[in-house]
């Protein structure tokens, strides 16, 4: 469990540096240059992912609560919305005019949906930890950036393409989930 916790803490810490420790970020940029900073940032995130995966796989889950079976369909719908928001984060969409931080909101929904589906200790740590990190990140970015300036809405063709990409991403995740997480989407 300690590897999993260390991976989540490293992932969150590296991502929170620009918002919560801008002076540290500036010093690192001056010392390493932009390429060096991004390189170390990327290596630390790879290390975080390695810790998360190895921590997940090496932890025997302990039962904490029984997920409510009636919420299974709702949780799957929330997951589809979460992936739609993650797709929208790199595209112009009308949804971006409603949700200021689509990727972080998607991570929050992803985490919460998984908490509805899983009641074991490692799931609570991973999915709860990632959801908490995303919420803290949203708050920190909002404080750093101030007023939200919305981009103009795209045409409907862009919205249709975003929906197609979302369907593709969800299909890939469903296909890869047994390999990534060790359990099929059910």
Secondary structure, DSSP 8 states (H G I E B T S, - for coil): -HHHHHHHHHHHHHHHHHHH-HHHHHHHHHHHHHHHHHHHHHHHHHHHHHHHHHHHHH----B-----GGGHHHHHHHHHHHHHHHHHTTS--GGGGT-TTHHHHHHHHHHHHHHHH--BHHHIIIIIHHHHHHHHHHHHHHHHH-S--------HHHHHHHHHHHHHHHHHHHHHHHHHHSS---
